Amino acid sequence: MIKLYIFNLEEFLYLADRCSGPVNLLSEGGKSVDIRNSCSVQKNLYQEHRENGGRLYLGLKIQNVKDYFRLVNFSIGDM
């Protein structure tokens, strides 16, 4: 599991949608949901992003190593 701050949500979701494996968003209750190509989940993330002033703190579980590094590298450069 990794926790990332996301500022450019649109670009982050673009990358997440192209991941080869699941990109699971972890909730406080311990549930997880794959955010790839999930319109309802992404819509909620956009809403939360707006409410938080253009930033979002996400707990993610990314199984594929290449996907993991792609999203982490994006997050590092997104600051």
Secondary structure, 3 states (H helix, E strand, C coil): CEEEEECCHHHHHHHHHCCCCCEEEECCCCCEEECCCCHHHHHHHHHHHHHCCCCEEEEEEECCHHHHHHHHHHHHHCC
